[in-house]
Structures are given as C-alpha cells and as structure tokens.
Amino acid sequence: MRIEKLEASRHRKGRVLLFLDDGSLLKVTEEELLRFSLHKGDELTEETLASLRASASASSAKADAAALLGRKPMSRADLLKKLKEKGASAAEAAYAAEWLEAIGALDDAAYAAMLVRHYSAMGYGKLRLTEELRRHGIEKELWEDALAEAPAAEETAKAFLAARFKTKTPDEKELKRAQDALLRRGFSWGEVRDALQDYRNESFD
C-alpha cells in the first residue's frame, strides 16, 4: 500500500490525512507522522499499516478524551462512556483515561469532592450526595473523603428552610410540604425532624 498524498486536516488541528493508492483514507496524528516517519510515496506493509491504524486510533481516543475534559470536569466512568460513544474501543478508552490520570488531568477523588460541594451548596442531603457519586461511577472507597466536604446536614436543611420561607411564618401545611421536600432532597427522617424542630424553636419563640 502506497501513500499517494499527505494533507493536514482543515477541521481538526494536529490531524493528518493519508490518501492511499487503493482509494482509502487514513486519519493519523502528527505523532504517528513522526514516529512512523511517513512521507508521500512510502510503501506500507500490511504489518506497518495495521500498527499505524492501531496507533492512530489510540491517539484519537487520547485527543477526544482531552477535548472532553477541556469542556467540563468528569469522572473516569463518565469519560470512558463518552469515549466509547465516540467509537473508541474499551482498551483505547482505558488507555486514554490512564494517560490523563498520569498527567493529573483526570482525578476521581477531586471530582467526587467537587460533586459533593456542588450538590451541598444546592441544598441536598447525604442520600442525594451518595446517589450522585454512584451515578457518576465514583468508587465507594472515595466516598468517605468526598462526603467530608459536605457541611453538617442539619445546617444545610435549616438553610433550605430559611431560604424557602424567608420572612414568612409558615403554617403546619407549609411545614409539611417543606418536610417532604427535604426528604426528596436526600435528608434522613431524623435530620429533617431535627431541622424542623430547630426552625420552629428559632422562628416561633
């Protein structure tokens, strides 16, 4: 197989298009261009072509992974899922994730702590926080340290009640609706009970 023409991609920086004499097109990165010392007119054996395709596919997964993380932080599990949706094999996705972890760009412990801070600030309780950690594929061994980032559940619940009612004095029906809202937000019954009792004591004294 001979390389008829090499051309830089107009749509993706760092990508090079190889036009082969059988009419096929192979997309590689500049890394493959240098590593395989590719030039117009080169003859590629089947073995070299197979190695080139494998290397280009792995490099593409790495580039996609870096681009995805550049848009927003995510967990390793979420990244692997996105890469597979883009066509990467399980091995290529894992390779890209390991590369990003090695350079410190992908860190599930830091992402878990960020998730907890985010949902705590939105007024959610521990049950909802753990559900978010589970949903994003965070390993359970990282949960304890991440959850330590959350403020005390009672304080978060009381802040939710204060924001909900502001200067208004709620009646029992409104307090019942607030109770149900807190339970839906992932607070335990004990935490909700204590927060409501404290709110009543502080508001109605």
Wavefront OBJ file of the C-alpha trace (Angstrom):
o trace
v 0.000 0.000 0.000
v 1.486 3.360 -1.063
v 0.863 6.828 0.326
v -0.374 8.959 -2.567
v -0.738 12.210 -0.646
v -0.461 13.691 2.878
v -2.653 16.616 3.854
v -3.272 18.460 7.114
v -6.888 18.267 8.227
v -8.801 21.508 7.800
v -11.203 20.590 10.579
v -9.019 19.218 13.358
v -5.696 20.616 14.483
v -2.898 18.073 14.681
v -4.607 15.553 12.409
v -3.075 14.452 9.096
v -4.932 12.746 6.260
v -3.156 9.953 4.400
v -4.555 9.192 0.954
v -3.609 5.648 -0.035
v -3.316 4.234 -3.539
v -6.284 1.917 -3.062
v -8.515 4.982 -2.658
v -8.829 4.709 1.115
v -8.183 7.487 3.609
v -6.349 7.048 6.888
v -6.528 9.716 9.605
v -3.436 9.920 11.808
v -1.949 12.453 14.201
v 1.317 14.318 13.927
v 2.678 11.857 16.481
v 2.249 8.957 14.014
v 3.648 11.085 11.218
v 6.914 11.464 13.130
v 7.040 8.047 14.800
v 6.436 6.132 11.574
v 8.426 8.662 9.501
v 5.669 8.927 6.923
v 6.202 10.614 3.559
v 4.442 10.814 0.234
v 5.325 7.777 -1.876
v 6.118 5.498 1.080
v 5.166 1.852 0.684
v 3.394 0.472 3.755
v 3.441 -3.227 4.516
v 0.293 -4.834 5.938
v 2.055 -5.111 9.301
v 3.054 -1.421 9.306
v -0.411 -0.393 8.178
v -2.024 -2.391 10.998
v 0.330 -0.832 13.572
v -0.309 2.623 12.131
v -4.073 2.197 12.321
v -3.900 0.941 15.924
v -1.648 3.815 16.957
v -3.823 6.400 15.189
v -6.952 5.030 16.872
v -5.331 5.222 20.315
v -4.094 8.755 19.637
v -7.572 9.774 18.509
v -9.032 8.453 21.770
v -6.475 10.475 23.724
v -7.312 13.631 21.768
v -11.052 13.070 22.265
v -10.522 12.466 25.983
v -8.512 15.662 26.403
v -11.145 17.630 24.482
v -13.972 16.226 26.619
v -12.207 17.101 29.863
v -11.364 20.509 28.470
v -15.081 21.258 28.180
v -16.012 20.170 31.716
v -14.665 18.029 34.579
v -15.924 14.464 34.702
v -15.324 11.132 36.375
v -13.322 8.304 34.852
v -16.515 6.273 34.360
v -18.253 9.136 32.563
v -15.204 9.723 30.380
v -14.975 6.046 29.383
v -18.664 6.064 28.456
v -18.286 9.198 26.314
v -15.222 7.825 24.523
v -16.989 4.551 23.693
v -19.928 6.553 22.331
v -17.426 8.276 20.047
v -16.244 4.907 18.735
v -13.220 4.117 20.907
v -12.747 0.516 21.979
v -12.727 -0.351 25.679
v -8.940 -0.725 25.570
v -8.424 2.603 23.780
v -10.730 4.418 26.204
v -8.923 2.908 29.194
v -5.547 3.858 27.706
v -6.687 7.467 27.236
v -8.055 7.616 30.791
v -4.826 6.217 32.247
v -2.813 8.789 30.302
v -4.932 11.636 31.666
v -4.668 10.246 35.207
v -0.886 10.028 34.846
v -0.637 13.735 33.961
v -3.116 14.714 36.697
v -5.912 15.842 34.385
v -8.328 13.099 35.486
v -8.797 12.657 39.241
v -11.863 10.881 40.619
v -11.110 11.888 44.221
v -11.052 15.580 43.306
v -14.125 15.207 41.105
v -16.035 13.442 43.894
v -15.237 16.259 46.332
v -16.381 18.805 43.742
v -19.678 16.945 43.257
v -20.332 16.921 46.999
v -19.600 20.641 47.336
v -21.820 21.432 44.350
v -24.870 19.485 45.498
v -24.420 20.508 49.125
v -24.495 24.153 48.042
v -27.758 23.407 46.225
v -29.270 22.188 49.489
v -29.121 18.414 49.090
v -28.616 15.824 51.824
v -26.251 12.857 52.149
v -28.563 10.350 50.451
v -28.697 12.538 47.338
v -24.954 13.170 47.525
v -24.187 9.438 47.591
v -26.630 8.875 44.732
v -24.738 11.441 42.631
v -21.413 9.770 43.456
v -22.891 6.428 42.421
v -24.438 7.867 39.258
v -21.083 9.208 38.102
v -19.337 5.889 38.758
v -17.151 7.046 41.656
v -15.604 4.111 43.537
v -17.065 3.661 47.044
v -13.618 3.843 48.615
v -13.550 7.540 47.652
v -16.955 8.394 49.110
v -15.945 8.944 52.727
v -13.335 11.604 51.995
v -15.623 13.296 49.463
v -18.582 13.394 51.852
v -16.351 15.005 54.462
v -16.516 18.095 52.222
v -20.236 18.451 52.936
v -21.450 20.806 55.683
v -23.468 19.375 58.582
v -26.785 18.037 57.278
v -28.806 19.933 59.883
v -27.241 23.246 58.877
v -27.923 22.593 55.177
v -31.537 21.632 55.938
v -32.043 24.720 58.096
v -30.579 26.926 55.376
v -33.056 25.392 52.922
v -35.955 26.185 55.282
v -34.744 29.732 55.824
v -34.459 30.328 52.085
v -37.853 28.735 51.433
v -39.776 30.828 53.944
v -37.559 33.940 54.258
v -39.501 36.371 56.442
v -42.760 34.446 56.099
v -44.100 32.438 59.049
v -45.245 29.091 57.620
v -48.282 27.193 58.828
v -48.266 23.458 59.518
v -49.283 22.555 55.953
v -46.374 24.539 54.554
v -44.006 22.944 57.043
v -45.276 19.515 55.969
v -44.561 20.366 52.340
v -41.080 21.569 53.338
v -40.549 18.329 55.242
v -41.449 16.287 52.150
v -39.178 18.450 50.004
v -36.239 17.828 52.340
v -36.845 14.081 52.288
v -36.850 14.174 48.472
v -33.582 16.099 48.594
v -31.858 13.212 50.335
v -32.062 14.077 54.030
v -32.892 11.320 56.505
v -36.062 11.487 58.549
v -34.023 12.221 61.704
v -32.188 15.093 60.048
v -35.434 16.579 58.748
v -37.146 16.226 62.122
v -34.281 17.961 63.952
v -34.037 20.757 61.387
v -37.775 21.431 61.543
v -37.746 21.414 65.331
v -34.871 23.871 65.448
v -36.581 26.046 62.842
v -39.806 26.082 64.851
v -37.944 26.931 68.052
v -35.949 29.753 66.452
v -38.829 31.159 64.377
v -41.728 30.873 66.790
v -40.066 31.781 70.092
l 1 2 3 4 5 6 7 8 9 10 11 12 13 14 15 16 17 18 19 20 21 22 23 24 25 26 27 28 29 30 31 32 33 34 35 36 37 38 39 40 41 42 43 44 45 46 47 48 49 50 51 52 53 54 55 56 57 58 59 60 61 62 63 64 65 66 67 68 69 70 71 72 73 74 75 76 77 78 79 80 81 82 83 84 85 86 87 88 89 90 91 92 93 94 95 96 97 98 99 100 101 102 103 104 105 106 107 108 109 110 111 112 113 114 115 116 117 118 119 120 121 122 123 124 125 126 127 128 129 130 131 132 133 134 135 136 137 138 139 140 141 142 143 144 145 146 147 148 149 150 151 152 153 154 155 156 157 158 159 160 161 162 163 164 165 166 167 168 169 170 171 172 173 174 175 176 177 178 179 180 181 182 183 184 185 186 187 188 189 190 191 192 193 194 195 196 197 198 199 200 201 202 203 204 205
